[in-house]
Amino acid sequence: MIDDQRIEQALRAGPPDERPHRQGALERGLAARQATADVQPGFQITVRSPGSRSPALLLAATVAIAIIVIGLIGGILGSPGPAPTSKPPASAVSSSSPTATTSASQSTSRGAPVQLVDRWVGPLRPVPGLAKAPTRAVLDILGAGFRFDGGPDQPKDLLASSVTQPAPDVLGLTALSPTEGCRPFDEGTYRWSLSPGGTQLTVQVITDACAARAAALPGTWTHTDCREAGTDCLGPVEAGTYRSTDFDPFGTRASGQLTYALPDGWANSIDHPINYALRPSADYRADPGFDGNDTLGGIYFWAGTVAVDQPADCAAMPAKGVDVSASAIADHIAHLDGISVVDQGTRQVAGRTARVLDLRLDQAYNTACPWSNGDPFRSLIMFADAGRDGGVQGLAPGEKARILFVDVAPGRVLSIWIDGDADRFDALVRDTAPILDSLELISPPAGP
């Protein structure tokens, strides 16, 4: 018999010394007790305006992300169950570690440990037996069950499995029926561990009858502690190397195209196909906006950069006669009225040559946009993947930016903005230098 009151109280309190997960382990657990229907939270990309100082895209869009809620809430906290009485099939994938086997005499708890209940992103890798290759890798641990989010073209029940705990550091997985990627009731066991800060989950296969699951799960996964509901930005992270999930600089809809190394004290605050952001964790946590991006300061990446004109209504209109190349866009912006420009020439970033400009608004510039509350604003770029309805990015008073324009493919430009308040700009350039040096751009293989 499940004691609902006890479970809800424990979930709200959380485990001792464990920080809450922003993606909502509590809400996901309570929802699992009440319904088995999909939960579809939406998100909005914030409108860019000088008043809000948001660096996010001038674009309002609502995107539904389906989360399959599997099982009962009793599985989240776990309750004692019968000891396992059967061994994995002889065809199972097995670890060579002498400590990999779990004694059948040990008690088994139902559901994943509460500190694992959330979404975790990992590297994209081949998964055998699927009709289409995954375009992303997200492990969605729901408490009593989990599934693998392989992207929008994959089935929602991919690798869907129930979860038990044969030992404190071991997960037992049983494929559900129906499911995709495994045969119903395929069993597997995996050893897991968390990094000291709880942001990195390492998974090792012990044994698994499902080859697809055994290929997809092992490795290191990063917790998606994002303030923007329904998205998989990482939020504050420990020092380490990370990669994007949804950001699409090459325009190929594949995951993991950007990798970088962060020191302690940084956060990934935006991860959308068009834009990606890295901010100091203190600024991200203190920001009053719902998504942590209403203040300015950090590194901002913009995919599909196109030079823009500035008509009276400040609509997104491609600049006439300007090629879509890093050099052409930089030259065009360097000669615009209303901004002070220091041309820094070129430098290498992510193995490519970038054109670099330092920009700020002239004090005498007073052209406003209909949405800027009378404040001056200078449009600089728009976005090929969003079209004329996708808005613009530019400069507002008191802001200073170093912009690196990079050709990533013919007719495809990535712009990287080190952008913040003018009085903090020099410190921001200094602090972001090692992050820029660590950048890698990984062009995915062409699709079928």
LORO-164271 format. One record per residue: residue in three letters; x, y, z of N, C-alpha, C in turn. Coordinates in steps of 0.1 Angstrom, whole numbers, plus 2048, in hexadecimal, padded with zeros to 3 digits. Each point is the difference from the previous one (the first is absolute). Layout:
residues N
ALAXYZXYZXYZ/...
This chain:
residues 448
MET8087F48007F880C80080980D800/ILE7FD8097F780880C7FF7FB80B80A/ASP8098058087FC80B80980280D7F9/ASP7F58057FA80280C7F780580C808/GLN7FA80280D80580C80880E7FF803/ARG8057F480480E7FF8038098037F4/ILE7FC7FB7F58088027F480080E7FC/GLU7F580780080080E7FC80880980A/GLN7FF7FD80D80880780980F7FE7FE/ALA8047F47FD80E7FD7FE8058067F3/LEU7F88017F68048067F380280F802/ARG7F780680880180E80280C804808/ALA8037F780A80C80380880D7FD7F8/GLY8007F67F880C7FD7F980A7F8808/PRO80A7FA7FA8097F880880980A808/PRO8077FB80A80980980980B8057F7/ASP80380D80280B8077FA7FF8007F1/GLU7F47FE7FA7FF7FF7F17F980C7FB/ARG8068077F77FA80C7FA7F47FC7F7/PRO7F68087FF7F47FC7F88048017F1/HIS7FA7F77F88028007F27F680A7F9/ARG8058097F97F780B7FA7F67FA7F6/GLN8047F57F97F67FA7F67F47FA807/GLY8007FE80D7F47FC8077FE7F2803/ALA8097FA8087FE7F28047F37FE808/LEU7FD80A8087F48008087F48007F7/GLU7FF80A7F77F48017F87FF7F37F7/ARG80B7FB7FB7FF7F57F77FB7F4808/GLY8057FE80C7FC7F58097F2800804/LEU7FB80C8047F28018047F77FE7F4/ALA8048057F47F87FE7F47FF7F17FD/ALA80B7F98028007F17FD7F67F9809/ARG7FD80580C7F67FA8097F28027FB/GLN7FE80B7F97F28047FD7FC7FD7F2/ALA8097FE7F67FC7FE7F280B7F97F9/THR7FC7FA7F580A7FA7F78018077F3/ALA7F880A7FE8018087F380C8087FF/ASP8048037F480C8097FE7FE80D806/VAL80B80680680180E8058078087F5/GLN7FA80B7FC8068087F580280E804/PRO80B80380880380E8048058077F3/GLY7FD80D8008048087F580B80A804/PHE8078067F680980B8047FF80B7F5/GLN80580B80480180C7F780E8057FF/ILE8048047F480C8067FF7FE80F802/THR8078068097FD80E80480380A7F5/VAL7F780A80080280B7F680C809805/ARG8088037F680C8098037FB80E7FF/SER80380880B7FD80E80080A80780A/PRO80480C7FD8098078097FA80180E/GLY7F38018027FB80280D8037F4809/SER7FE7F47FA8027F480880F7FB800/ARG8088067F780E7FC7FF8027F17FD/SER7F67FA7FB8017F17FD8087FD7F4/PRO80A7F78008077FD7F47FA7F57F8/ALA7F47FB8057FA7F57F87F98057F4/LEU7FD7F77F77FA8037F37F4808800/LEU7FF80A7F77F38087FE7F67F77F9/LEU7FA7F88087F87F57F97F77FB80B/ALA7F37FF7FD7F77F980A7FC7F47F9/ALA8027F48077FC7F47FA7FD7F680B/THR7F67F87FF7FD7F680A8027F27FA/VAL8087F98078047F27FB7FC7F680B/ALA7F97F67FC7FB7F680980B7F5801/ILE8047FC80C8097F58017F97F5809/ALA7FD7F47FA7F97F68068087F880A/ILE7FB7FE80C8077F880A7F77F4803/ILE8047F47FE7F87F58038017FC80E/VAL7F58018088007FD80E7FD7F1802/ILE8097F88057FF7F28017FF7FB80E/GLY7F77F88048007F980D7FA80980B/LEU8017FB80C7FA80680B80B808808/ILE7FB80980980A8088088077F880A/GLY7FB7F48038067F780A80E7FC7FB/GLY8028007F380D7FC7FA80A80A802/ILE7FD80D80380A80B8018087FE80D/LEU7F97FE80B8077FE80D8047F2802/GLY7F87F77FA8047F28017FA7FA80D/SER7FC7F37FF7FD7F980C8057F27FE/PRO8037F980B8067F27FF7F87F77F8/GLY8067F87F87F97F77F78077F2801/PRO7FB7F77F98067F280080E8017FA/ALA8097F780480D7FE7FA7FF7FB7F2/PRO8098047F77FF7FA7F38027F1800/THR7F87F97F88017F18008057FB7F3/SER8038097F68057FA7F380C8087FB/LYS8087FA7F880C8067FB7FD8067F2/PRO80880A7FC7FE8057F28027F57F6/PRO7FB8017F48017F67F680F7FE7FC/ALA8037F57FA80E7FD7FD80580A7F5/SER7F78067F88048097F580380E805/ALA7FF80280D80180D80680E8067FE/VAL80180D7FE80D80780080580180F/SER80C7FC8028057FF80E80D807802/SER80180680C80D80780480A7F6804/SER80D8037FE80B7F780480480280E/SER7FA80A80780480380D7FC7F580A/PRO80A7FB8097FC7F58097F680480A/THR7FE80D8027F680580A7F38047F9/ALA7FE7FC7F47F48057F87F47F9804/THR8007F48057F47F88037FA80480D/THR7F38008017F880380C7FB7F4806/SER8027FE80D7FB7F38067F1800800/ALA7FB7F47FD7F27FE8007F980180D/SER8097FF80B7FA80180D7FE80E805/GLN80580A7F87FE80E8047F28047FD/SER7FA8098097F38057FE80080A7F4/THR7F48017F97FF8087F57F580B803/SER80480D7FD7F680A8027FB8047F3/ARG7F38048007FA8057F380380E7FD/GLY8028047F480280D7FC80F805801/ALA80380B7F980D80680080280880D/PRO80D80280480280980C7FB80E7FC/VAL7FB80780A7F980C7FD80A80B7FB/GLN80D7FF80380980A7FB8037FE7F1/LEU7FB7F57FA8027FD7F27F48047F8/VAL7F58038067F38027F980080E7FA/ASP8038007F380180C7F88047FD7F2/ARG80580A7F98057FE7F280F802800/TRP8077F77F880E8007FF8047FF7F2/VAL8098097FB8048007F280E7FA7FF/GLY8027F97F480C7F97FE8058017F2/PRO80B7FA7FC8058017F37F87F87F6/LEU7FF8057F47F87F87F68097F57FB/ARG7FA7F47FF8087F47FB7F67F77F9/PRO8067F77F77F77F67F97F97F780A/VAL7F37FD7FD7F97F78077FA7F57F7/PRO8047F48017FC7F57F77F17FD800/GLY7FB7FC7F57F27FB7FF7F680B7FF/LEU80380D7FE7F680A7FF7FE8037F1/ALA7F48037FC7FD8037F280780D7FC/LYS80280A80980780C7FD80A80380B/ALA80B8067FC80B80380A7FB80B809/PRO8037FF80D7FC80B80980680D7FC/THR7F980B80380680E7FD80380780D/ARG7FD7FA80C80480580D8017F4809/ALA80580380C8017F580A7FD80680E/VAL7F47FD8047FB80580D7FA7F4808/LEU8057FD80C7FB7F68097F6806809/ASP7F37FC7FF7F58068077FC7F680B/ILE80580280C7FE7F780B7F4805808/LEU7F57F88007F38048057FD7FA80E/GLY8097FA8067FD7FA80D7FE7F17FE/ALA7F47FC7FE7FD7F17FE8047FB7F3/GLY80380A7F68047FC7F380980A7FA/PHE8057FD7F480780A7F87FE7FD7F1/ARG80480A7F88007FE7F280C8087FA/PHE8047FD7F480B8077F97FA8097F6/ASP80380D8017FB80A7F680A8017F5/GLY7FD7FA7F58098007F47FE80B7F6/GLY7F78098037FD80B7F77F27FF7FA/PRO7FB80B7F97F28017FC7FC7F57F6/ASP8097F97F97FC7F67F68007F2807/GLN8037FF80D8007F38067F37FE808/PRO7FC7F38027F47FD80880180580E/LYS7F580480680080580E8037F580A/ASP7FE7F37FC8027F680A80E7F97FD/LEU8098077FB80D7FA7FC8077FB80D/LEU8047F38008077FA80B7F880180E/ALA7F38027FF7F980280D8017F4808/SER80380280D8037F58097FB80480E/SER7FD7F58087FE80380E80D7FF807/VAL80180680C80C8028077FF7FA80E/THR80A7F88048027FB80E80E803805/GLN8027FE80D80E8028068047F3806/PRO8077F77F98057F480680A80280B/ALA80780C7FF80A80380A801810800/PRO80680680A7FF80F8018068077F4/ASP80A7FA7F98068067F47FD7F97F3/VAL7F57F88007FD7F87F47F18037FD/LEU7FE8027F37F28017FA7FD7F37F9/GLY7F47FB8027FB7F47F87F58057F7/LEU8017FD7F37F78057F67F97F47F9/THR7F38027FF7F87F67F97F88067F5/ALA8027FD7F37F98067F57F17FE802/LEU7F980B7FD7F17FF8017FA7FB7F3/SER7F47FD8017F87FC7F47F48097FF/PRO7FE8087F68098007F480C809802/THR80A7FF7F880C8088008068007F3/GLU80A8097FD8087FF7F480E7FF804/GLY8087F87F880E7FF8038047F3807/CYS7F77FB8088037F48087F47F67FE/ARG8037F38027F47F78017F980180E/PRO7F37FF8007F980180D8077F780A/PHE80280680C8057F980C80F7FC7FF/ASP8078067F780F7FF80080580680D/GLU8097F980780580580D80E8047FE/GLY80480A80880E80580180380680D/THR80D80080480480780C80C8097FD/TYR80080C80780A80A7FD80580680E/ARG80D80280080680780C80080F7FD/TRP7FD80880A80080E7FF80780780B/SER80580D7FD80680880A7FE80F7FC/LEU80080880B7FE80F7FD80D807804/SER80380B7F880B8088037FE80880E/PRO80A8058067FE80780D7F580A800/GLY7FF8087F57F680A7FF7F27FB7FC/GLY7FF7F47FC7F47FA7FC7FB8047F2/THR8098067F87FC8047F28047F67F5/GLN8087F68048057F67F67FC7F2805/LEU7FA7F87F87FC7F38038087F67F7/THR8077F78068087F67F87F87F3801/VAL7FE7F97F47F97F47FF8097F57FA/GLN8017F58068077F47FA7F77F47FF/VAL8017F97F57F87F47FE8067F5808/ILE7F87F98078047F38067FB7F57F7/THR7F47FF7FD7FA7F67F77F38057FA/ASP7FE7FD7F37F38057FA7FD7F77F4/ALA7F47FB8007FB7F87F57FC8087F4/CYS7FE80E8027FC8097F580D8077FB/ALA8047FD7F480C8067FA7FF80F7FE/ALA7F48047FC7FE80F7FE80280780D/ARG7FA7FB80B80180780D80F800805/ALA8067F47FD80E7FF80580980A7F8/ALA7FD8037F380880A7F87FD80E804/ALA7F38038047FC80E80380480580E/LEU7FF7F780A80180580E80E803805/PRO80A7F77FE80D80280680680E7FD/GLY80780680980780C7FE7FC80A80B/THR80480D7FD7FE80B8097F48097FB/TRP7F78028097F48087FD80080D809/THR7FB80B7FB80080C8077F2804804/HIS7FD80480C7F38048057FC80D7F9/THR7F38007FC7FA80C7FA7F980980A/ASP8088088077FB80880B7FC80E7FA/CYS7F78007F67FD80C7F97F4808806/ARG80280D8017F58098067F48017F6/GLU8037FE7F37F58017F67F97F37FF/ALA7F47FF8047F97F48017FE7F97F2/GLY8027F38007FE7F97F380C8007F7/THR80B80680480C8007F780B7F9807/ASP80A7FC7F980B7F880580E807801/CYS7FF80D80380D8078048057FA80D/LEU80D8018028057F980C7FF80780D/GLY7FF80E7FF80080780D80E801806/PRO80180380D80E8008068067F2800/VAL80D8007FD8077F37FF80D801807/GLU8067F480380E80080580A8027F5/ALA80C80380480A8017F58017F37F8/GLY8018017F38017F57F87FD8037F1/THR7FF7F67F87FE8027F17F17FC7FD/TYR7FA8087F97F17FE7FD7FE8027F1/ARG7F37FC7FC7FC8027F27F2804800/SER7FC8067F57F28057FE7F77F47FC/THR7F38028027F67F67FD7F88047F3/ASP7FA80C8017F78047F580680B7F7/PHE80B80680480680B7F88057FA7F3/ASP7FD8087F58017FA7F280880A7F7/PRO80D8038038078097F78027FC7F2/PHE8007F37FD8027FB7F37F27FE7F8/GLY7F58028077F37FF7FA7FD7F27FC/THR8047F68087FE7F27FC7F67F880A/ARG7FB80780A7F77FA80A8067F4807/ALA80D8018028077F580780580680E/SER8017F780A80480480D80F800801/GLY80580880A80E80080480A8077F7/GLN7FC80B7F98088067F680A80A806/LEU7FF80380D80980A8078057F980D/THR80D8008028057FB80C80A80B806/TYR80180080D80880B8078047FB80E/ALA80A8078068047FD80D7FD80C809/LEU7FA7FE80C7FC80A8098087FF80D/PRO80480B8068057FF80E7F4800809/ASP8037FE80D7F580280A7FA80E7FF/GLY7F38018037FA80D8017F98047F3/TRP7FD7F67F77F98047F47F47F77FE/ALA7F78057F77F37F97FD7FD8017F1/ASN7F97F67FB7FB8017F37F1804802/SER7FD80C7FB7F38068037F67FF7F4/ILE8047FD7F47F77FF7F48067F57F8/ASP7F77F77FB8047F67F67F47FE7F7/HIS7FF8087F57F67FF7F68077FE7F2/PRO7F97FC7F68077FE7F380780D7FB/ILE7FA80C80280680C7FB80A806809/ASN7FE7FF80E8098078098047F780C/TYR80C8038058067F980B80780A809/ALA8007FE80D80680A8098077FA80B/LEU80B8068048087FC80C80180D808/ARG7FC7FF80D80080B8098077FD80D/PRO80680A8078057FD80E7F47FB809/SER8027F68077F57FA8087FA80A80A/ALA8088088067FA80A8097F68097F9/ASP8038057F47F78087F87F47F97FC/TYR8017F37FC7F57F87FC7F77FD80C/ARG8057FD80B7F77FE80C7F980C805/ALA80780C7FF7FA80C8057F78077F6/ASP8007FC7F47F88077F57F17FE804/PRO7F980B7FF7F18008037F87FA7F6/GLY8057FD7F47F77FB7F57FD7F1803/PHE7F57FC7FA7FC7F280280A7F67FB/ASP8088047F680A7F77FA80E803803/GLY80280A80980E8048048078087F5/ASN7F98077F78078077F57FA80E7FE/ASP7FB80680A7FB80E7FF80B80A802/THR80B7FC80680C80980180A7FB7F6/LEU80A8087FE80A7FE7F580E7FD806/GLY8077F67FA80D7FE8048047F17FE/GLY8087FE7F68047F27FD8047FE7F1/ILE8007F47FC8037FC7F27F37FB7FA/TYR7FD8067F47F47FD7F98037FC7F2/PHE7FB7F47FC8027FB7F37F38017F8/TRP8028057F37F48017F78027F97F3/ALA7F87F67FD8017F87F47F98077F5/GLY8057FD7F47FA8067F480080F7FF/THR80B80680480180F8017FF8067F2/VAL7F880B7FE7FE8077F480080F803/ALA8078087F880080E8037F28067FD/VAL7FC80A8087F38057FF80080F7FE/ASP7F58057F97FE80E7FF7F780480C/GLN7FE80E8017F780480B7F680A7FB/PRO7F47FA7FB7F58097FB7FA80780C/ALA7F68087FE7FA80880A7F97F780B/ASP7FB7F57FC7F97F780A80A7F6806/CYS80D8017FC80A7F78057FD7F17FE/ALA7F97FD7F57FD7F27FC80D7FA7FB/ALA8007F380080C7F87FC8008007F1/MET8098087FA8018017F180F7FE7FD/PRO8037F67F780E7FD7FD80680D7F9/ALA80C80380480780B7FA8037FE7F1/LYS7FC80A7F88017FE7F280E8007FB/GLY8047F67F880D8007FA80B7FA809/VAL7FC7FB80B80B7FB80A7FF7F07FF/ASP80B7FA7FC8017F27FF7FF7FA80E/VAL7FC7F38018007F980C80D7F9802/SER80A80880580D7FB80380580980C/ALA80A7FA80780580780C80680D7FC/SER8088017F680780C7FC7F680A7FB/ALA7F67FD7F87F78097FB7F780680B/ILE7FC7F88097F780580B808809809/ALA80C7FC80380980980980380D7F9/ASP8038007F380380D7F97F3809800/HIS7F57FA7FE7F38077FF7FE80780E/ILE8017F980B7FD80580D80A80B804/ALA80D7FE7FC80B8098037FD80E7FA/HIS7F88017F67FD80D7F97F2805803/LEU7F97FB80A7F380580380180D808/ASP7F68087FE7FF80C8087FB7FD80E/GLY80480880A7FA7FF80D8087F780A/ILE80B7FA7FB8077F780980F8047FF/SER8077FE80B80F8018018067F37FE/VAL8097FE7F78067F37FC80F800802/VAL8057F680680E7FD8008027F27F9/ASP8068017F48027F37F980C7F9805/GLN7FE7F480680B7F88068067F77F6/GLY7FC8017F38067F77F67FB7F2801/THR8097F68007FC7F28008077F980B/ARG7FA7F58048067F780A7FA7F27FD/GLN8077F68067FB7F27FE7F67FC80B/VAL7F57FA7FD7F77FB80A7FA7F37FA/ALA8007F68087FB7F37FD8067FB7F2/GLY80D8037FE8077FB7F47FC8087F4/ARG7F980B8017FC8087F580480F802/THR8018077F480480E8017F3808802/ALA80180980B7F580980380380E7FE/ARG7F78087FA80180F8007FB80580D/VAL80780A8067FD80480E7FE80F800/LEU7F58048067FD80F8027FC80280E/ASP80580B8067FB80680C7F680B7FE/LEU7F47FF8057F680A7FD7F980680C/ARG7FC80C7FF7F780780A7F880B7F9/LEU7F58038067F780B7FA80680E802/ASP8008087F580480E8027F6807809/GLN8068098087F78088097F68097F8/ALA8048047F57F88097F87F57F87F8/TYR8017F38007F67F87F87F3800808/ASN7F58037FA7F38018077F47FA7F9/THR8037F77F67F57F97F97FB7F5808/ALA7F28008037FA7F68087F87F77F7/CYS7FC7F58067F77F67F97F2801806/PRO7F67FC7F97F28018067FF7F880D/TRP8087F68027FF7F880C80A80480B/SER80880A7FE80B8038097FD80B80A/ASN7F48038027FB80A80A80880E7FF/GLY8038037F380780D7FE80F800801/ASP8057F580580F7FE8018067FE7F3/PRO80C8057FD8077FD7F48037F17FE/PHE8007FB7F48047F27FD8057FF7F2/ARG80B7F97FF8067FE7F28007F27FC/SER7F77FC7F68007F37FB80C7FC7F9/LEU8057F480280D7FB7FA7FE7F37F8/ILE7F97F68067FE7F37F97F27FB801/MET7FD7F77F77F47F88018047F17FE/PHE7F67F77FE8037F28017FA7F87F4/ALA8087F97F97FC7FA7F47F57F5803/ASP8017F980B7F77F68037F3804806/ALA7FF80D8037F38068057F98087F6/GLY8078057F67F98097F67FD80D805/ARG7F78077F97FD80E8037F780280D/ASP7FA7F58047F880080D8097FD80C/GLY80D7FE7FE8087FB80B80780B808/GLY7FE80D7FC80680B80880F8027FD/VAL80580980880E8057FD80880080D/GLN80D8017FF80980280C80880C7FD/GLY80380880A80880C7FE80580680D/LEU80280D80080680780C7F780A806/ALA80080180D7F980A808809809808/PRO7FC80B8058098098088067F880C/GLY80D8048038077FA80B8057F27FE/GLU7FE7FB7F48047F27FC80D8007F8/LYS8097F780180B7FE7F88027F27FC/ALA8047FD7F48017F37FB80C7FE7F7/ARG8067F480280B7FB7F77F97F57F8/ILE7FF8027F37F97F67F780A7F97F7/LEU8007F38008097F87F77F67F97F6/PHE8038037F37F87FB7F58087F47FA/VAL7FA7F57FF8077F37FC7F87F97F5/ASP8077FE7F57FA7F77F58007F2805/VAL7F57F98017FF7F28047FD7F77F4/ALA7FB8067F57FC7F87F47FD80B7F5/PRO8017FD7F47FC8097F57F3807803/GLY7FF80D8007F48078037FA7FE80E/ARG8097FC8097FB7FD80E80A80780A/VAL7FC8098088088088097FC7FE80E/LEU8097FE8097FE80080E80680D806/SER7F880780880680C8078007FD80F/ILE80B8038068037FE80F80180E806/TRP7F780380A80080D8068057FF80E/ILE80B80780480480280E7F980D803/ASP7F58008077F780B8017FD80380F/GLY80080D8037FD80380E80080F802/ASP7FE80480D80080E80380E8067FD/ALA80180C7FB80D8067FC80A80080B/ASP7FB80380D80980180B8067F3805/ARG7FA7F57FB8067F38048067F87F4/PHE8018077F48037FA7F480F7FA800/ASP80980880580E7FB8008027F4809/ALA7F97FF80B8017F48097F97F47F9/LEU7F58037F97F97F57F98097FA7F5/VAL8078097F88097FB7F680B7F7806/ARG80580580B80B7F88067FB7F3805/ASP7F48008077FB7F38057FB7F67F6/THR7FC8057F47FB7F77F680B7FB7F7/ALA80C80680180B7FC7F68037F1800/PRO8017F980C8037F28007F47F87FB/ILE7F48058017F47F97FB8008007F0/LEU80380C7FB8028017F180A7F77FB/ASP80C7FF80780B7F87FC7FC7F17FF/SER7F67FC8087FC7F28017F57FC7F6/LEU7FA80A7F97F57FD7F78047F67F5/GLU7F77F77FE8007F77F47F37FF7F9/LEU8008017F37F47FE7F88017F37F9/ILE7F67F88028007F27FA7F57FF7F5/SER8048007F47F67FF7F57FB7F27FF/PRO7F37FE8027FA7F27FF8007FB7F2/PRO8007F37FE8007FA7F37F38047F9/ALA8008017F37F48037F87F57F6802/GLY7F48048017F57F68027FD7F87F4/PRO7F87F68017FC7F77F57F88087F5/
